[in-house]
Amino acid sequence: MPLTAADVKIYDAQTPLYDPTALRTLFLTFESSDWEKELEDFHHTDVEVPVTLTVDGKTYRDVGVHFRGASSYMMVRAGSKRSLNLSLDDVHSAQNLLGHRTLNLLNSHGDASFLRPVLFSAIAQNYLPSPRVNFVRVVINGENWSISANAEQINKDFVHDRLKSAKGARWKVPGSPAGRGNLDYLGDDPLPTAPSTKSSPRTTRNPGRSSSASPRPSATRPPTNSQPPSPRSSTSTPPSASSPSMSPS
């Protein structure tokens, strides 16, 4: 069903982006009607597809967008709602939406209630710095794509807002179903085998100008030292080459 700016409520700038009582409508306008196929083609690359974003009557141009997520992407068929990541400062470094440069629009795959991220955020914020989450309505090229969970990005802005300083290290678990967030033991000299987690800057797809889409670094599991086979019998089956990982109890 088509939806226009005249059909939705406009919020003033005093209403925070993550106000739990607000339901903003985000209008995304792609140059191509085949925008979903274009996002699929550039999935897992450093290319951002440009889109024009309109929120509360204000227009933000040259916003970079890509599909985000692992199972929320792979387990959702084409034509259905997938999660999106929007970079307002992709081309214009000073551009932001109410002080936020990045938006994460989650499709709540596997959660028919749509409440998990919002409830978790509301509870977790009582105990530790946590991303704020509320709901937004997403309209793409005039078509209503329903409600998405709007999750705050953990970046320097987030750290500065919660801890009053952007200094220090931020650790990120590589995006994959396995997660690899269990503090695997990488051996006595892990640096030569540890996978790189530093991603290169994304490139905006520019019509009329060729752009190279270099794949993101893969988060493959680093090799571990194999144990030698038991010498007790030549017919015995060698033990597995994988060694157990060390994780906190």
Secondary structure, DSSP 8 states (H G I E B T S, - for coil): -B--GGGS----TTS-TT-TT--EEEEEE-S-TTHHHHHHHTTTBSEEEEEEEEETTEEEEEEEEEE--SHHHHTS-TTS---EEEETTTTSTT--BTTBSEEEEE--TT-TTS-HHHHHHHHHTTTS----EEEEEEEETTEEEEEEEEEE--SHHHHHHHHS---S------SSTT---S-----SS-TTTS--------EE-BTTB-----B---------------TT-TTS----S--------
